[in-house]
Amino acid sequence: MTRVDEFNSFYAATSADALRVTYALCGDRQVALEATVDAYRRAWRDWTKIRDRRPLAYVRTEAWKAVALSRGTHPLRRRHEEDADTELLGALHDLATDDRRLVVLLTLGETDLAQASREVDVSEEEGIERVGVALDTLESGLGADLAALERRLVGLGAVTETLQMPPADQVRTAAKRGRRRNTILLVAASVLVVLGGGLVVTDGDGLATQASMPYREKLGAERPDVILEANKIAGDNLLTASQVADLDPEARWRTTATDEDPANTTPYATCPPQRFADDDPSRVFLRTFEADGDDENSTRVAQAIEVSGSDEEATQAYRTTMGWYANCAHPRVQLTGSFVVKRPFGDFRIMRLRSYRDPERVFTVGFTHSGSVSSTVVHEQNGAEGPEIEDFARMLNTSVAKICRDSGGQCSDEVTVADAAPPRTSDASAFLGIVDLPPISDVDRVWSGIEPFEPEEGRNPAATLCDDTAARGDSIEKALSRIFVIPQAQQLPQEFGVTETVFSMTSQKSAEDLVATVRKEVRGCEDQNLSASVGEETEIGGDDIDGSTWLVRFEVEDGEDVVYRTGIVRRGDTVAQVLFTPSGDFDISERTFDRLVTRAGERLVFPQE
């Protein structure tokens, strides 16, 4: 078979499938058609390189890049596409870009999880987690179960059946003609962001002219598969004091040190056990900044860049660094916020931690990764508040833009910040992490959690005398419990601690029923148990989380009370019950406990193995 025949056969066998996937990703049939055609043009130009290296994955990825650069579709046009499932398309668009691609590849793309994860450039383990979260979000937002959701996703492909892909010979001819000009695709004057944008001017072939495109969309813009050239990364890619000053313009910022020594292992921030995550990096850079002021009010920033030997090694360094903070185990340090910075070409993550030691201090940490480069920015500030997350996200984007610019790319200046589930902990990921647990009074010791265990049949260590969750065995597939204490705090009584039980239910309906039953039992506890006193119920929710918390007292001998803070929370078909046993002054506020139970719900994103 000749090279031409080989490509023609590939095109005939795959073009309809690729078009369906692209349409589901962007929601505009014309954008999808032109992006898919452009992807096959690129495939023909690179045919000798990709013919034996999953060419369909190459086409789908190139089509996705063109779609991302097009910024989507005109909202008015979408309303007039009466045969389109615009509700589903809108829900897909609201997902993180990688999550959307994974869901579409697993349905319309008819790929398995391993292949879909490779195509999106995430590990298979992360792919499982992302798909689970995305499907939960879609089910909740659309009010549809998984079977109905799958039918609607597959149904998106019917929209493209009326579209006519050009013959293969035309695609090959256009590929030759476009070899020397800008073939970044934007459709004609109706191309806008799904939620709004601007018009563009096209040439006679329907391609956007370079002069008509926004600066950040011109040829050379950052692409998802950019592998940054290590020899082009240098110390001048680091942030400058004037750029850091955008976080606090009233302060006088200065650079305190710049280090390029990979042998230096001294940590530059609170949680990491060592300076860099890659044990054998190609190059490393660290720069620290400080705002002038006395030691009591000092504010510091550090930026670290690690250039790894490969994309895979950089990905591992990125995950290791984020894991150091996700598993941070320092006295009186708590994770107080988790955010995602949504960008057209790959998201960033931000974590905010607070040290309740004296003086109190807030750490805001941003994590980025592109190609063989990973970068971390840490902001430390005394007090209870850190910088505005939006301001920090812009500085984080600026730090990456410098790297991309000097390594052959150009980063997007378009960022959107949203709350996000916290990064998973390294063990018992369905449970609360050590970093989630609050400080207790003046105790300056670290929480510790025992290994999760299966409770004895008919018993639930996280239940109170008001409820009996363990008795509902028929609807519970699996139950695991974990107990947290502060073992080195001698001043704490033996009964002090936090107990959590996670239930994997047979269905979301059974999980909802479990929460409803516990609510009913706790609300009626005073009528069933004369020694019980139940405080006001607080309902918690958000991002598919539903739960309640209470303060429950039981009168015992000699008029003394035993006090519990108890809560139950559901996400999907999984339920967590949390019991906090205070003692005297060793207690937390109602608001703090509400946040703890909410975090327990967020952790249910990650199923326990």
N, C-alpha and C positions, 0 to 999 in steps of 0.2 A: 504494500500500500504506500502510495506517495505521501509526502508531507501534506500536500493540499487535500488529498482524499482523507487522510487521517483527521485533519482539522474539520473538514466538512462533516464527517461522520460524528465527531464529538459535538459539533454545533447542533446538528439535527437531533441528537439524542438528549441534549441537556438544556437547550435554550429556553424551552417552555418552563421547565422547573426553576431555572435561575430567575426568570422573569417573575414568577409567582412569589419567590422568596423576597426579591427586591421590592415588589409592591407592598408586601406585608410590613416591610421595614419602614417605608416612607409614606404610604397611604395615598399616593398620587400616581395614577396609572401612566401618565405621560412622563413624569420624572423617572418612574421605574423602567419604562421602555427605553428611554434614551440612555439611562445609566447602564442598563444591561447590554445594550448594543455597544456602548463605549467599552465596557469590560471585555467583550469578545474581541473588539479591535485590538485592545492591549494584549489579550491572550495570543492573538495571531502574531503580533510583533515579537512576543517572547516565547513562541511555541517550542522552539528547540530547547529552551531552558525548563519549561514547565510540563512538557508532554508526559513525562514519567513521574511527575511530582504532584499528584492530586490536582489536575487542571481545573476541575469544577470548583474546588475550594478557592483557587486563585480567582476565578471569574466572580464568584459570589463576594469575595473580599473586595475586589476592585469595584464592583457595582456598589457596594456599601460605601466605599470611600467617595465615589461620585455623588451618591445620595447625601452623604454627610456634608459635602461641600456645597450642594445645591440649597441647603437649609430648608428643604421640605417643600411644602405646597401652599398655595393660596387658600385661606380658610373659606372664602366664598365659593371657590370651585368645589371644595369638598362637600359643601352643603347641597350642591346641585348634582352630585354623583349619587343618584337615588338608589342604585344597585349596590352601593358600598356599605359595609358595616362600619359606619363612622364612629359609633360608640366604642367598638373594639379597637379600631385604629387609634383613637384618642387614648384609650387605656394603655395600648402598647407603647405609644409615644411617651407616656408619662414614666415608663420604666427607665432605669439606667440603660445606657446604650448596649453594654455587653449582655445584660439580662434579656433585653429585647431580641438580640440576635440569637441567643441560645434557645429561647422559646420558639422562635420562628424556624430555626434550623432543625429542631427536634420534631416539628410538626410538618410544615410545608416542605422543608428541606429533606425530610425522611432520612436524617442522619442519626447515628447512635450518639450517646453522650460523649464517648471518648473523642470521636471525630469532631463533634460540635465544639467541645472544649478546646481542642487544638486549633480550630479555625478562629476562635475568639481570643486565643492566646491566654488561656487560664488553665490551671491544673484541673484534672478530672474531679478531684475532691471539691475544689472551689466551684466548679461547674454544677455539681449536685446541689450545693448550698444556694447558689444564685438562682437556679431553676426553681427550687422549692420556694424561695422567697417570692420570686416573680409570679409563680402560679397562685400562691396564696393572695398576693396583691390583686391579681386579675379576678380571681374568684370573688373576693370580697367587693371589689369595686364594681363588678358587673352583675353581682348577685346571681352567679351561675356556678353550678358544680363543675367538677373537672371534665366529665363526659361532655356536657353542653359546651364548655369552653373549647375543648378539642374540636368539636364539630364546627364551631364558628371560626376557629383558626384555619381549619382545612378549607372551609367555605370561602375564605378570602381569595383563594386561587381561582375561583370561578370568574372573578372580575376581569382577569387578564386574558380570558379565552377569546375576547373580541379583538385583542390587540394582535397585530401582524408583525412578527419579527422579519427583518429584511433577509433576502437570500444570503447564503454564506459567501458567495463571490463578491457581493456588495460590501460585506463586512471586511473582507480581506483588502479590497480596493481602497476603502476608506482608511484602513489602517496604514497603508502605504502613503496615502495622501497627507495623513495627519502626523506623520513621523516627526516633522520638523516644526510643528507649530503647537501651540498650547491646546491640549485636548482635555483640560479640566472641564467637566460638564456642568453647565447650569442650563436649565430649560428656559424657554422664552419668557416674555414679560410677566407671566403669572407666577413665577417661582418665588415663593416667600417661605419664611419659617412657618412651621405648622401653627404656631401661635402668633405670627406676625412677622413682617420683614419688609424688604424694599424691592423695587422693580429693577430688572437688568435689561440691557440691550443685547440682541443676538446678531450674529452674522447670518449670511444666507443659508448656512447649513444647520441653523438652530443652535449653534454653540455660542456661549457667552463670550463677548469680546473682552480682551484684557482691560481695556480702559473702563469698561462698564462695571467691573467687579470691585466690591469692597476690598480695601487693602489687605485685610487679614485673609481673604479668600484667593489671593493670586497664587500663581504657580510657585511652589516651594513651601506651601503651608504644611504644618506638621501633619503627619499621617500616622495611623495606628501602628504600622509596622516599621517605623523609622528605627534603625539601629545606629545610634550616634557613634561617630568616628572618634575613638578614644584619643587619638593623637591631636585632635583639635580642641579637646577640653583642657583648659588651663586655669590658673588662679584668677585670671580676670573674668572668668565666668561666674564667680561668686558675687553675691550681693555687695553693694557698697553702703557706706554709712548713710548717705543721702537717701537711698531707697528704703532702708530700714526706718528712717526717720518719718516715713509716711504713717507709721503706726502711732507716733506721738510727736507731731511737729513742734510742740512747745519745748521738748527736751533737746539737749545738745548731745548728739550721738557721735561716738568715735569707734574706730576699729581697734580692738585690743590685741588681736593676734591672728596670724594666718599660718596654717601648718599643712605641709604636704608630705609628712613622714608616715608611711604605712606601718612602720615599726612602733609608733607611739600608740599604746593601748589604753591610755588613761581616759576614762569616760568623760564626756563633756557635758552631760546632763544627768538628771537624778536616776532614771529607771534603767538605762542600758548598763550591762555589766562590763562592757568594753567600748572602745572608741568607734570601731567600724564593724559592720556585720559580715562583710566578705573577708574570709580568712586569707585569701590570696588575690587581692585586687590588682588591677593594672596600674591604677593611679588613685590617689585620694586627696581631698582638699577639705580643709576645715577653717572657717573664719568665725571669729567671735566679735561681738559688738557690745557696747555698754553705754547707757545713758548717764551722763554726768549727774552726780548727786551723792548724798551720804549713803553709807552701807545699808541703813535701815530702809531706804526707798529705792534701792538700785534695781534697774531693769536691764535684762541681758537678752541677747539674741545670739544663736549659733546656727550656722548653716554647714552641713556636711554633704559632700558629693563623693560618691564611690563609683569608679569606672571599673566594671567587671570584665572578665575575659569573654563573656558571652551573654546573650539575652537571658538564658536560663539561670546563669549565676547571678545576674542582676535582679531577676525576679525573686530568687531565694533571699538575696540580701534585703530587698524591700520588705518581704514578708517577715524576715527575722527581726528587722528593726521595729516594725509595727508590733510584732509579738512581744518585744521587750516591754513596751508600754501597756499592751493588753494584759500582760501578766505581771505588771509592776507590783511588787510586794515590799513596800516600805511602810514604816509606822506612820499612821495618820494620813496616808495618801489615798485619795479616792478619785475614780473616774467620774467626772460630772457631766461630760457632754461628748457626743460623737456626731460627726458631720461628714457629708460627702459634698465635694465640689464638682458639680456636673459641668462637663466641657464637651464640645463637639467631638474631640479626638481622644477621649480617655479621662476618667475621673481621678480626682485626688481624694485623699482621706485626711481628716483632721480629728485629733483627739484633744480633749481638755481635761486636765487633772488638777486637783487642788490638794496642797499640803496644809494640814490643820495644825502643824507645829507653830511655834512662836519664833519669828513672825510668820503669819500665814503667807502662802505663796501659790500662785497659779501658773501652771505650765500649759502652754498651747503648742501643739506639735503637729506639723504638716508632713505628709508622706507623698512622694511622687516617684514615678518610675517610667522610663521611656527607653526602649532598646536596651543597651548595655549599661545604662546610667541610672542610678537611684540617688535620690536627694532627700534630705531631711532638714526641716527648719524648726528650731525650738525657740519659743519666746517665754521668758520667765519674768514674773512681775510680783512684787510684794502686794499683799492685800487679798481681797475676796473676789476681785474682778480681773479678767484678762482683757486683751484688746477686743474690739468688735470683730466677730468672726468674719464678716464680709471684708473688712479691711485686711485681716490676716490672709484670707483666701486670695485677695488681689496681690499681696506681696508674695505669696507662694507661687502664684502664676508668673509673676515677674521673675522669680528665681529660676524657673524652668525656661522661660522665654530666652534668657541669656544663653542657657546651655544649647537650646535648639537652634538659635540663630547662628552661633559660631560652629555648629556641627552640620550645617547644611540644611536646616529646617527653619521654620518660623511658627511660633506657637500662637494659638488662638488667644485673643484678649477677651473672650466671651466666657464668663463663669457664672454659675448659679449655685448658691449654697443651700443645702437642705439638711434637716436632722436625719440621722441614719442609725441603724442598729449598730451597737459597738462591735469592733473586730472580735473574732472568736478567741477564747482563751485556749491554751495548749492542752488542757485536760478538762474532762467533764464539761464540755462546751454547752450542754443544755442547761447547766446550773449557773447560779450566780458565781462570779469570780471573786477572788480575794480583793481585786481592785474596785469591785462594786460596793464593798461593805463599808459602812460609815465609821468615823472615829467615835469612840466612847469616852465621854467625860474627859479626864486628863490622862487616860491610859496611853502610854507611848510605846506600844508593842504592836506586832503584826498579827492580823487574823490568820488562821490556818483552817483548812478544810480536810476532813478525812475522805478517803476514797468512797464514791457512791456505793451503796449497798441495797440489796433487795430487802425490804422490811418483812418481818414475819407476817404470815398470812393473817389477815383480819386486823392488822395494826398499821397505823400511819403515824410516825413520830412527829409530823408537822400538824396534826389535827388537834383541836381542843375538845373539851367535854361537850361542846355545843354541836359538833358535826361528826359524821362517821363516814368519811370518804373511803376508807379502806374496805367497807362492807359492800361496795358496788363492784364486785369482781367480774360480773358478766360483761360489763362495758369497758373494762380496763385491760388492755393488752399487756402492758408492762408498767411497773412502778419502781422507781429508784429513789432513794433518799440520801441526803448528805447533811452532815452536821458541821457547823463552823464555830470555833471557839478562839479565844486569845490565850494560848496555853501559858505564856510567860508572865501574864498579868496576875500576880499573886493576890491582888486586892479584890479580884472578882470572885463571887461565889460560884460553887460548882454548877448550879442550875442555869447560870447565864450562858446565852448563846443564841445562834440562829439555826433553825432546822428547815430544810426545804425538801419537798417531795415532788417529783415530776412524774406525771401520769401520761402515758401514751394510750389514747383512747381508740376505740374501734372506728369512730367516725367523728366528724366535726359536730354532728348533731348530739352524739353522746357526750362530747366535751362540753357543749353548751348546756346540756341537761345537768351535768355534774356541777357546773358553776351555779346554775339556777337553784339546784337542790341545796347546796351549801349556803347560799344566800338566805334561802327560806329557813333553814335550820338555825342559823345564827340569829336571824331576826326574831325568831320565836323562842330563843334559848331561855329567856327570862321566865316564860310561861312553863317551860318543861323542867327547869332547874332553878329552884327558889334561891340558891346561893349565888346565882349568876347575875351579873350586871353588864349589859352590853352598851358600849358607847355608840355615838352616831356613826352611821355607815358612810364611807367615802368611796364613790365609784371612780375607777380609773379607766382610761382608755386611750386610743390613738394608734394609728397604723395597724389595724386589725387586732388590737389588744383590748380585752374586755375583762374587768375584774372589780373587786371590792376589798376594802380593808376595814377592820374594826379594832377597838380596844375592848378587851373582855376581862372582867374581874370575877374571881370566885372567892367567896368568903369561906375561910377555913376556921379551925379552932382558935379560941381566944380572940375572936374578932379581927384577926389578921386577914389580909387579902393576898391572893396570888394573881398577878397581872400578866396578861399576854397581849402582844400585838399580833394579829393574825390577818392574813390576806390570801385571796385566791385569784388567779389570773389565767386567762385562756388565750392561746393563739393557734388558730387552725384546729387540729384535732389533738392538741397537746395542752395539758393543764399543769400549772405549778401552784403549790400551796406553800406559803412561807409563814413560819412561826418565830417570833422574836420574844425571848424571855428576859425582860429587864429585871433589875434588882436595885431598889433604892435610887441613888443618884446615877447609877449606871444604866441610863436609858437614852432613847433618841426621841425626837419630836414626831408628832403625827405626820407632818409634811415629809420628813426624812424617810419614815417608813413607807409612805405612799410612793415615794420615788424608788425605794428599794424593790417594792413589789412590781412597779412598772418595769424596772430593769430586769426582773425575773421573767416578765413576759417577753421583753425584747430578746433575751437569751434563748427563748424557745424557737427562734429562727433556726438554730443549729440543733438538729436531732442528735440525741445521745446514741453513740454506737453500742 
